[in-house]
Amino acid sequence: MNIENTQSQMKKGVLEFCILSIIRRGEAYPSDIIEEMKKAELHILEGTLYPLLTRLKNADLLSYRWVESQSGPPRKYFSLTDKGLSFYAELEATWRGMAGAVERVINTKGEEKRDEGQEEQPLTVDS
């Protein structure tokens, strides 16, 4: 098993969620998305971002508008559609549940038990 392949798969699994999260805050130009990802130490190349944006747009999760630029060709700014907002809300709930479950797994010693009265929905992972 190759660690780089596993790390790459983990990153790919969260890229769409992160992209939608950035765009949810307001219209975003692709280079702004790349910069936000870089600030979060999630480096993404244009060659990875543009196909993801196209796929999200084709799924009606994103829309875009052209804005004239003072320093070159028009720029395409992306925003979430209503369907994209709903999709994002579901992804966020899934992420929070999964992140919490993973934290419990990696931070729990074998002999520790969940507090009585602490009820949480189990996370089902389909592959």
Buried (B, 14 or more C-beta within 10 A) or exposed (E): EEEEEEEEEEBEEBBBBBBBBBBBEEBBBBEBBBEBBEEEEBEBEEEBBEEBBEEBBEEEBBBBEEEEEEEEEEBBBBBBBEEBEEBBEEBBEEBEBBEEBEEEEEEEEEEEEEEEEEEEEEEEEEE
